[in-house]
Amino acid sequence: MKSNKFFFVSLLLICFIPIFLVAQDISVHEFIGKAKSDVIKQYGNPVHQDNSNPDMMCMFYQTKTVRMIFVSNKDGVFQSEATINYETESKARTSIDDCIKSSVTEGFKVDTVSVNDFQLYKPGIKSDLQISENKISKNYDVSIKARKSED
């Protein structure tokens, strides 16, 4: 009986740990140009999906603290955005730092527009990364908006 419980607990941990790790990942700009199926592999089935226009298929993901949108066509994802809500500014800044570090390793260049606004780009992809304080909730939002570009 103990081995059955151990097995099920281990199975649940193996399943849920990746979900918790991916839940705070804001690097949605890395999906520009990739297939819709790659997004589903990474984040699972969307909360809502709009396939009414084949040139603009939208997938929406949302949890209590994360909102993500991916827009694609037959050629792949051409626009994505994500917003994550953090309780403290230090957690939000850490998220931005992590996103910038991983982006640089993926070949992105970074321009600092202000202390709260960054532009990440590489050939074919442009994105804006921002942090803002929500005055009502006293929380901090980190958002990224990415799009396919011609250069």
N, C-alpha and C positions, 0 to 999 in steps of 0.2 A: 504494500500500500504506500509506503514511504517513497519507493522508487517511482511510482506513478505520479505522485504529487511533485516530486523533484523534476520529473520529465516535463510535466505541464507548466510548471513555473519557469523552467529553463526555456521552453518553447515560447512562452509569452514574452520573456525578456529578450530573446533573440528577435522576435517580431516587433516589439515596441521600442527598443533602444534606437534603431535606425529612424523610426518615425519622429522621436523626440529630437534627434540630431538634425534631421532634415527640416524640421518645423521652423527652425530659426535661421535657415539659410536664405539669404536675400539675393543670391547671385543668379537671378533669373535672366540676366543679359547673356549668359553663356548658352542659352537655348536658341538665340537668334540664328536662323538658318537651319536649325535641326528639325527633324520630323515631329509631328504632334505625338507620335507614339513614344518618343524619347521623354517628353514631359510626363506622360502617363506612367512610364516606367519609374521615373524619379519620384513623383508626388502621388501616384495612385489615380483613381478615377476622380474627376472633378465634381464639385458640389452641383454645378450647373454647366450645361453645355448648349451653345446655340450654333447649330449647323444649318440654319435656314439659308445662308448665303455661302456657297462654296468658296468664294473669293475672300471671305472674312469669317472663318470659323472661330468662335470664341470659347475658351474654357475658363471657368471661374473656380477658384479654391478659396476657402475661408475657414478660419478657426477663430477662437476668441481674440488672438493677438496678431494673426497674419491674414492678409488678403493678397491674392495673386490673380493676375489675368494674363492669358496668353492668346494672341490672335495669330491665326495661321491661314495658309491657303495650301494648294497642292504642292507648292515648292518648299513649304516648311513654315516655321514660326517667323513672322516679320515684325512683331511688336510684343513686348512683355512689360509688365509692371508688377511691383510688389510693395507692400507697406507692412512694416512690423512695428508693433507698439511695445515700448519698454517702460518700465516703472521709473528707472533712473537714467540720468544723462550719461553716466559712466558706462552703463550697459549698452546704450545706444551708440556711444563713441567706439566701444570695443567692436560692435557689429560693423560699423563703418570701416574701422581699421582692418578687420578680418576680410571684409569684402574687397577692399583695395589691394591688400596683400595677395589674395588668391587671384584677383584680376590681373595683376602685374605678372604673376607666374604663368597666366594663360595668354600673355602677349599684349595685354591692354596697356595703353599709355594713360597717365592721369594728369589732368589739369585742375588746379585748385582755383575755383572762382571766388570763394570766400571760406571762412572757417566752417560754414554749414553747407556748402555746396561744392560738389566735385563733378567733373566730367571725365568719363571713362570712354576710351575709343580705341579701335583698331580697324583696319580696313574692312569695310562692310558692316560695322556695328558702331553705333553711337549711343551713349547712355548718360543719364543725369542721376547722381546719387545725392540725396539731401537728408538733413536732419532738421526737425522742427519741433518746437515745444507746443503741446496742446494745452492752451491756457485754461480750458475748462476742466480737463481731467488731471492736469499737472503731470502728464506723462509725456514721453518723447516718441515721435514717429520717425522712423528711418524709411525712406522710400527711394525706389529706383525705377526709372522709366527708360526702357531701351527700345531701339528701333533699328531696322535694317537701313543701311545707307548705301549710296551709289559709289562712294569712294573706297 
